[in-house]
Every structure is written in structure tokens, then in C-alpha cells.
Amino acid sequence: MRDVTMIRAPRPALLRTLRLVCVTLACTPCALLAQHQHGAHAQHARGASVAADDSARAARITSAEEVRALLAGEGMGLAKAAELNRLPGPKHVLELADSLKLTPAQRTAMDSLFRQMQRAAQAGGAEIVTAESKLDQLFARTPVDAAQAESLVRGIGMLRADVRWVHLRTHLAAAKLLDARQIETYVRLRGHASHDHGAHHAPE
């Protein structure tokens, strides 16, 4: 007769331990994911808070509207020297696309040029806002470090010049994408004919 080995049922305490281990293993990835997501959200919130503070401080010495325009990459009249001298800007060219009878290739090239300009202007605008905020913070402290202040002011001047050149060089590039007839139509529709001093910039 064969021996029959009796299998004892696990004790309640052992079962509880096993269940606890299983639950812990199942929940650990979720907990790690939640922790990672919370950290990412917190970092994003801190970045947004810093940007908002920079904007608010910059607005103290410029204006809220200028800060908004800088961050949006808007022209703010920075390319007026080009616009008034028969060198169109891509934004307005696209707005007048039908009247100018742009070809599909011209539309695509002009849209790409506008997007490049906007990205560069937004990046430069953000740097200006940050620098203006630092200038405000610097003068909020006593005594003011004059050497540091001068360096910061000169730096802001260079940043503003860079942003202006972004807009101006884009008008130069846009004019090369149009023919003489389209430029004539653009000047007339934009109402700049009265500013024409006899200079005719034909695309190269």
C-alpha cells in the first residue's frame, strides 16, 4: 500500500503575505508611472510660472501689449523700412494670395518663410522678455550694480536688433519669390503707393 502524503493547507498568515506581495507587484508600475507624470506636470507648472513671472516683470518697464507681441513673434512695425519700400512681408502676401494670383509653389514657399520668421522672432522675443525681467529685478535691489546694468541694457539692445533683422531679412527673401506684377499689386492693395519714392526692387 502506497504512502499518501498529506498536503497541509497554507496557514492564513501565509496567504495574507502572498496576497500582499501580489498586490504590491501589480501596483508598483502604476505608482511609478503616476510619480513620473506628477513630476513632469510639476516641472511644466514651474516653467509656466517662471515664464509668467518674467512676462509680468518685463511689462513693468515695457508694456503688456509689447510683451504679448514679442512672445507671439509679431512684426510690431519692425520691418516698416522694407514694407514701405516695395518689399512685401510673407504674412500679408499670404493674406492677399488670391489677389496676387500666387502659384501653389509660391504659396508653399511663402508659408514656409513665414513660419521660419515666426519661430525665430518668438525665440528672440522670449529672450528679450527674460532680459527685461532681469533688468527690473536688478534695479529692484539697492545698491544697483551699474556695470551689470549697463551690460544687460546693451545686451537687450542687441537682442532687439536681432529680432528686427529677422523681420527685415524675411521681407528681402519674400520679394524674391514674387514677380514685378505681383509686387505692384501688393503695393497698391496695401496702400503704400504714396510712399513710393521711385525705388523699384525687382526680385533677383
Long-range contacts (C-beta under 8 A, 24 or more apart in sequence): 53-133, 54-129, 54-130, 54-133, 55-129, 55-133, 57-132, 57-133, 57-136, 57-137, 58-128, 58-129, 58-130, 58-132, 58-133, 58-136, 60-136, 61-132, 61-135, 61-136, 62-132, 67-129, 69-125, 70-125, 70-126, 70-128, 70-129, 70-163, 71-122, 71-125, 71-126, 71-129, 72-122, 72-125, 73-117, 73-118, 73-119, 73-120, 73-121, 73-122, 73-125, 74-121, 75-121, 75-167, 78-163, 78-164, 78-167, 78-168, 79-164, 79-167, 79-168, 79-170, 79-171, 81-168, 82-167, 82-168, 82-171, 82-172, 83-171, 83-190, 83-192, 84-192, 84-195, 85-195, 85-197, 85-199, 85-201, 86-175, 86-183, 86-187, 86-192, 86-196, 86-199, 86-200, 86-201, 87-171, 87-172, 87-174, 87-175, 87-201, 88-171, 88-174, 88-175, 88-178, 88-183, 88-186, 88-190, 89-167, 89-170, 89-171, 89-174, 90-114, 90-117, 90-170, 90-174, 92-186, 92-190, 93-174, 93-178, 93-186, 96-185, 96-186, 96-189, 96-190, 99-185, 99-189, 100-178, 100-182, 100-185, 100-186, 101-182, 102-182, 106-177, 106-178, 109-177, 110-174, 110-177, 113-170, 113-173, 113-174, 113-177, 114-170, 116-170, 117-166, 117-167, 117-170, 120-166, 121-163, 121-166, 121-167, 124-159, 124-162, 124-163, 124-166, 125-163, 127-159, 128-156, 128-159, 128-160, 128-163, 131-155, 131-156, 131-159, 132-156, 175-201, 175-203, 176-203, 176-204, 177-203, 178-203, 179-203
